[in-house]
Amino acid sequence: QVQLVESGGGLVQAGGSLRLSCAASGSIFRINAMDWYRQAPGKQRELVAVITSGGSTNYADSVKGRFTISRDNAKNTVYLQMNSLKPEDTAVYYCHLGVLTGVGYLEVWGQGTLVTVSS
């Protein structure tokens, strides 16, 4: 009932920038918090950034000052602007949304987009 489409990943050199997007579609009444997670090879998935429905944000210490999460409620889309990328930012990035739909509240994950940062 709710589909997420992620885009924007790719290969970038250290110090470079990428912008990830995650667009939601389907039977959506309201989207609450929108998050970005990442999972590096051999590691657990970790929370990178959160933005609430009111626009408050929070970041993992490892990305503070470099990454910016934002949302466009009219487009049901969340973004992650990633600057000053480091090789340790290499991971599959997943968006995660809390969505109120016609059949209730759902937590929905994107398919993941690979970010590779070369040194």
C-alpha positions in Angstrom: 0.0 0.0 0.0 3.0 2.3 0.5 6.0 2.2 -1.7 9.3 3.9 -1.2 11.7 4.6 -4.1 15.2 5.7 -3.2 17.7 7.3 -5.5 21.0 9.2 -5.4 23.6 6.7 -4.4 26.8 6.1 -6.3 30.5 6.3 -6.2 32.2 9.4 -5.0 35.7 10.4 -3.9 36.5 11.3 -0.3 35.5 14.9 0.3 32.8 14.8 -2.2 29.0 15.1 -1.9 25.9 13.1 -2.7 22.2 13.7 -2.2 19.9 10.8 -1.5 16.1 11.0 -2.0 13.3 8.7 -0.9 9.9 9.3 -2.3 6.8 7.6 -0.8 3.6 6.8 -2.7 0.4 5.0 -2.1 -2.4 5.3 0.4 -0.8 7.9 2.7 -2.8 10.0 5.3 0.2 11.3 7.1 3.9 10.6 7.4 5.4 10.9 10.9 9.1 10.6 11.4 11.4 10.0 8.4 14.8 8.4 9.0 17.9 7.3 7.2 19.8 4.3 8.2 22.9 2.7 6.8 24.5 -0.7 6.9 28.2 -1.2 6.1 29.5 -4.6 5.1 29.8 -6.8 8.1 28.2 -4.3 10.4 24.8 -3.8 12.0 22.4 -1.3 10.5 22.7 2.1 12.2 20.5 5.2 12.5 22.1 8.1 10.6 19.5 10.9 10.8 15.9 11.5 11.8 13.5 14.3 11.0 10.1 14.5 12.7 6.8 15.7 11.3 7.5 19.0 12.9 10.9 19.3 11.3 13.1 18.6 14.3 16.3 16.7 13.3 18.8 14.5 15.0 22.0 13.0 13.8 24.5 10.3 14.6 27.6 11.7 16.0 29.6 10.4 13.1 27.8 12.5 10.6 27.0 15.7 12.5 28.1 18.8 10.7 28.4 16.8 7.4 25.0 15.4 6.7 21.7 17.2 6.5 18.3 15.6 6.5 15.2 17.4 5.1 11.7 16.6 4.0 9.2 17.9 1.5 5.8 17.0 2.8 4.0 18.0 -0.3 6.0 15.4 -2.2 6.2 12.8 0.6 9.9 12.8 0.1 12.9 12.8 2.5 16.4 13.8 1.5 19.8 13.3 2.9 22.5 15.7 1.8 25.9 14.2 2.4 29.0 16.4 2.3 32.6 15.9 3.1 32.1 12.2 2.6 34.6 9.8 4.1 35.5 6.2 3.1 33.8 5.0 6.4 30.5 6.4 5.1 30.5 3.6 2.5 27.3 1.6 3.1 23.9 0.8 1.8 21.6 3.6 2.9 17.9 2.9 3.7 15.1 5.3 4.3 12.5 4.4 6.9 9.1 6.1 7.4 6.3 5.9 9.9 3.1 6.2 7.8 -0.5 6.5 8.7 -2.6 4.8 6.0 -6.1 3.8 5.5 -5.5 0.5 7.3 -3.5 1.8 10.1 0.1 2.8 11.0 2.9 1.2 9.0 6.7 1.3 9.2 8.1 1.1 5.7 11.6 0.6 4.5 13.2 1.6 1.2 15.0 -0.8 -1.0 18.4 0.7 -0.2 20.9 2.6 -2.2 24.6 2.0 -2.2 27.0 4.8 -1.4 30.7 4.1 -2.1 33.3 6.6 -1.0 36.8 6.0 -2.4 39.9 7.2 -0.7 
